[in-house]
Amino acid sequence: MNQTPARGQRRPRLSVIWTACILLVVLILNCLLLFTSTGKTLAAALRPATTPVAPSESITYPLNNSVYTLPTQISIVATAMTTQPGAKIGLVQFFVLNTITNTTTLLGTSTTASYSINWVPSKTGSYQLWVTVMDNIGDSSTSTPVNVAIAVADPLPGTTCFLSYQLAGQWSGGFSANVTINNRGTSTINGWTLQFTFPGDQTITTLWNGSYTQSGQQVTVTNASWNSSIPPGGNVYLGFNGSWTSNNTTPISFTLNGQPCFRQ
């Protein structure tokens, strides 16, 4: 049975009902929005942190343990890449270290592939080349050094001593070398002392056909009793075994009895 409002009572206005409905809908939407925002924040907090990925790099040219003679121009070529999402290579810097004077120089920079510069060395010596790579989000890495040696192309005027230095073998942590001294002068050499400096971290362990001392990287070899004389056009042969850790670059500068001995 339908009830009719008692006298003096009023039916609810339709506008009031609609207002209440709208407010309820707004409240539900706000709750949904808050739940969604909180869920995203919580998911972000629970998501594992992204580990930065450093760029990868290497020098592809020149090859390790290369030897050049002056004058020369060397093209240094490097590769650089990154797998970090959103990252790209921003800068490649080329460095050279003179291992004898222990001085480092920035040779140049490159920002576009392929990454390369030209280097014109002005002095003989032993050098290490490497690159440092930086991406656009702040990650960086440094390549493994490449060893190169720079020698003179021609002997000095009046040079009578010529020398051959050859690696007879090399293995992890060790090496063997043979040395030949040739007298191209017109007089006999009576008693000789050979001196040179290792460019790397080599240490002589045994030597034959002479005796030696080594102080740091500087080596002095003196004749044995049976090979003290080198006649004009004659040769003396010696050799040694040694150890090394990170750099077995061949020596390039030698003296015999204090005078330059040109390495062939």
C-alpha positions as CSV (number, residue, x, y, z in Angstrom):
1,M,0.0,0.0,0.0
2,N,1.4,3.4,-1.0
3,Q,2.0,5.8,1.8
4,T,1.4,9.4,1.3
5,P,3.3,12.0,3.3
6,A,1.5,13.2,6.4
7,R,0.2,16.6,6.4
8,G,3.1,19.1,6.8
9,Q,5.8,16.7,5.5
10,R,7.6,17.4,2.2
11,R,9.0,15.1,-0.4
12,P,12.8,15.4,-0.9
13,R,13.7,17.8,-3.6
14,L,15.1,16.2,-6.7
15,S,18.1,18.6,-6.8
16,V,19.2,17.5,-3.4
17,I,19.2,13.9,-4.5
18,W,21.3,14.7,-7.6
19,T,23.7,16.7,-5.5
20,A,24.2,13.8,-3.1
21,C,24.8,11.4,-6.1
22,I,27.3,13.7,-7.6
23,L,29.2,14.1,-4.3
24,L,29.2,10.3,-4.0
25,V,30.6,9.9,-7.5
26,V,33.3,12.5,-6.8
27,L,34.2,10.7,-3.6
28,I,34.5,7.4,-5.4
29,L,36.7,8.9,-8.1
30,N,39.0,10.5,-5.6
31,C,39.3,7.2,-3.8
32,L,40.2,5.4,-7.1
33,L,42.7,8.1,-8.0
34,L,44.4,7.9,-4.6
35,F,44.5,4.1,-4.8
36,T,46.0,4.2,-8.3
37,S,48.6,6.8,-7.3
38,T,49.5,5.0,-4.2
39,G,49.8,1.7,-6.2
40,K,52.2,3.3,-8.7
41,T,54.3,4.8,-5.9
42,L,54.5,1.5,-4.2
43,A,55.3,-0.3,-7.4
44,A,58.1,2.1,-8.1
45,A,59.5,1.7,-4.6
46,L,59.5,-2.1,-4.9
47,R,61.0,-2.1,-8.4
48,P,64.7,-3.0,-8.3
49,A,67.1,-0.1,-8.9
50,T,68.6,0.1,-12.3
51,T,72.4,-0.6,-12.2
52,P,74.4,1.9,-14.3
53,V,76.1,0.3,-17.3
54,A,79.4,1.9,-18.2
55,P,80.3,2.3,-21.8
56,S,82.6,-0.2,-23.5
57,E,85.7,0.8,-25.5
58,S,89.0,-0.3,-27.0
59,I,91.7,1.0,-29.3
60,T,91.6,-1.0,-32.5
61,Y,94.7,0.7,-34.1
62,P,97.6,0.8,-33.6
63,L,98.2,-2.8,-32.5
64,N,99.8,-3.5,-29.2
65,N,103.6,-3.5,-29.2
66,S,103.8,-1.7,-32.6
67,V,107.1,0.0,-33.5
68,Y,107.3,3.2,-35.6
69,T,110.3,5.2,-36.9
70,L,110.5,9.0,-37.1
71,P,109.1,10.9,-38.9
72,T,105.7,9.3,-38.7
73,Q,102.0,10.0,-38.3
74,I,99.9,7.5,-36.4
75,S,96.2,7.2,-36.8
76,I,94.7,6.2,-33.5
77,V,91.3,4.5,-33.9
78,A,88.9,3.5,-31.1
79,T,85.5,1.9,-30.7
80,A,83.0,3.0,-28.2
81,M,79.4,1.9,-27.4
82,T,76.9,1.8,-24.6
83,T,74.0,-0.6,-23.8
84,Q,72.5,1.7,-21.1
85,P,68.9,2.5,-21.9
86,G,68.6,6.1,-23.0
87,A,72.3,6.7,-23.1
88,K,74.6,7.5,-26.0
89,I,78.3,8.1,-26.4
90,G,79.1,11.8,-25.8
91,L,82.9,12.2,-25.8
92,V,86.0,10.1,-26.5
93,Q,89.3,11.4,-25.2
94,F,92.7,10.1,-26.5
95,F,95.7,10.1,-24.1
96,V,99.3,9.2,-24.4
97,L,101.8,8.3,-21.6
98,N,105.5,8.6,-22.1
99,T,106.6,5.6,-20.0
100,I,110.2,6.9,-19.7
101,T,109.4,10.4,-18.4
102,N,106.0,9.3,-16.9
103,T,104.2,12.3,-18.4
104,T,100.6,12.0,-19.7
105,T,99.2,14.2,-22.5
106,L,95.7,14.6,-23.9
107,L,96.1,14.2,-27.6
108,G,92.6,15.1,-28.6
109,T,88.9,14.3,-28.5
110,S,86.2,12.9,-30.7
111,T,82.4,13.1,-30.5
112,T,81.3,11.3,-33.6
113,A,81.8,7.7,-34.9
114,S,84.2,6.5,-36.0
115,Y,86.4,7.8,-33.2
116,S,89.9,8.6,-34.4
117,I,92.6,11.2,-34.2
118,N,96.1,11.6,-35.8
119,W,99.2,11.7,-33.6
120,V,102.5,13.0,-34.8
121,P,105.2,12.0,-32.2
122,S,108.2,14.2,-32.1
123,K,110.6,12.1,-29.9
124,T,111.7,8.6,-29.7
125,G,110.6,6.6,-26.7
126,S,108.1,4.1,-25.3
127,Y,104.5,5.2,-25.1
128,Q,101.1,3.9,-23.9
129,L,97.9,5.0,-25.7
130,W,94.4,4.7,-24.2
131,V,90.9,6.3,-24.5
132,T,88.4,7.5,-21.9
133,V,84.7,7.3,-23.0
134,M,81.9,9.3,-21.4
135,D,78.2,9.0,-22.2
136,N,75.5,11.6,-21.9
137,I,74.2,10.5,-18.5
138,G,77.5,10.6,-16.7
139,D,78.9,7.1,-17.0
140,S,82.5,6.6,-18.1
141,S,85.2,4.0,-18.7
142,T,88.8,3.7,-19.7
143,S,90.3,1.3,-22.2
144,T,93.3,-1.0,-21.7
145,P,96.5,0.7,-22.8
146,V,98.2,-0.1,-26.1
147,N,102.0,0.0,-26.1
148,V,103.9,1.6,-29.0
149,A,107.6,2.4,-29.5
150,I,109.0,5.3,-31.5
151,A,112.5,4.8,-32.9
152,V,114.8,6.8,-35.2
153,A,114.8,5.9,-38.9
154,D,118.5,6.4,-39.6
155,P,121.7,6.1,-37.5
156,L,123.5,9.2,-36.4
157,P,126.5,10.2,-38.6
158,G,129.6,8.4,-37.5
159,T,127.7,5.5,-35.8
160,T,129.8,2.4,-35.8
161,C,127.8,0.2,-33.4
162,F,124.7,-1.5,-34.7
163,L,122.4,-3.8,-32.7
164,S,119.6,-6.3,-33.2
165,Y,117.1,-7.0,-30.4
166,Q,114.7,-9.8,-31.1
167,L,112.1,-11.5,-28.9
168,A,112.8,-15.2,-29.1
169,G,109.6,-16.1,-27.2
170,Q,107.0,-14.5,-25.0
171,W,104.5,-16.1,-22.6
172,S,102.3,-15.0,-19.7
173,G,104.7,-13.4,-17.2
174,G,107.9,-14.3,-19.1
175,F,110.0,-13.8,-22.3
176,S,113.3,-14.6,-24.0
177,A,115.4,-12.1,-26.0
178,N,118.4,-12.4,-28.3
179,V,120.8,-9.5,-28.9
180,T,123.5,-9.1,-31.6
181,I,126.1,-6.3,-31.5
182,N,127.8,-5.5,-34.8
183,N,131.0,-3.4,-35.1
184,R,130.9,-1.5,-38.3
185,G,133.9,0.7,-37.4
186,T,137.5,0.3,-38.6
187,S,139.0,-0.5,-35.2
188,T,138.6,-3.4,-32.8
189,I,136.4,-2.8,-29.7
190,N,138.4,-4.1,-26.7
191,G,136.0,-4.6,-23.8
192,W,132.4,-3.5,-24.1
193,T,129.5,-2.4,-21.9
194,L,126.0,-2.3,-23.3
195,Q,123.3,-0.2,-21.6
196,F,119.6,0.2,-22.2
197,T,116.4,0.9,-20.4
198,F,113.3,-1.3,-20.4
199,P,110.2,0.7,-21.4
200,G,107.9,-1.7,-19.4
201,D,108.1,-3.6,-16.2
202,Q,110.6,-6.3,-17.4
203,T,113.2,-7.9,-15.1
204,I,116.1,-10.0,-16.4
205,T,116.2,-13.4,-14.6
206,T,119.1,-15.0,-16.4
207,L,121.6,-13.8,-19.0
208,W,124.3,-15.6,-21.1
209,N,127.5,-14.5,-22.9
210,G,128.0,-11.7,-20.4
211,S,127.2,-10.4,-16.9
212,Y,124.5,-7.9,-16.0
213,T,123.2,-5.6,-13.4
214,Q,119.7,-4.1,-13.3
215,S,118.6,-1.0,-11.3
216,G,114.9,-0.4,-11.8
217,Q,114.4,-0.6,-15.6
218,Q,118.0,0.4,-16.4
219,V,120.2,-2.5,-17.5
220,T,124.0,-2.7,-17.8
221,V,125.6,-5.7,-19.6
222,T,129.4,-6.3,-19.7
223,N,131.4,-8.7,-21.8
224,A,132.5,-12.2,-20.7
225,S,136.1,-13.1,-20.8
226,W,135.9,-14.9,-24.1
227,N,133.9,-12.2,-26.1
228,S,135.5,-8.9,-24.9
229,S,136.9,-8.1,-28.3
230,I,134.7,-7.2,-31.4
231,P,136.8,-6.8,-34.5
232,P,135.7,-4.6,-37.4
233,G,132.8,-6.3,-39.1
234,G,132.5,-8.7,-36.2
235,N,129.5,-9.6,-34.0
236,V,128.9,-10.5,-30.4
237,Y,125.8,-12.5,-29.4
238,L,124.1,-12.5,-26.1
239,G,120.7,-13.3,-24.7
240,F,118.5,-13.4,-21.6
241,N,115.3,-14.6,-20.1
242,G,113.1,-12.2,-18.1
243,S,109.8,-11.7,-16.4
244,W,107.1,-9.0,-17.0
245,T,103.7,-8.2,-15.6
246,S,101.8,-5.7,-17.8
247,N,104.3,-4.2,-20.4
248,N,106.9,-6.1,-22.4
249,T,107.6,-3.3,-25.0
250,T,111.0,-3.7,-26.7
251,P,113.8,-1.3,-25.7
252,I,114.7,1.1,-28.5
253,S,117.7,3.1,-27.2
254,F,121.1,1.5,-26.6
255,T,124.6,2.6,-25.9
256,L,127.9,0.7,-26.2
257,N,130.8,2.1,-24.1
258,G,128.7,5.3,-23.7
259,Q,128.2,5.8,-27.5
260,P,124.9,5.4,-29.3
261,C,124.4,1.9,-30.7
262,F,121.8,2.0,-33.5
263,R,119.0,-0.6,-33.2
264,Q,118.3,-2.1,-36.6
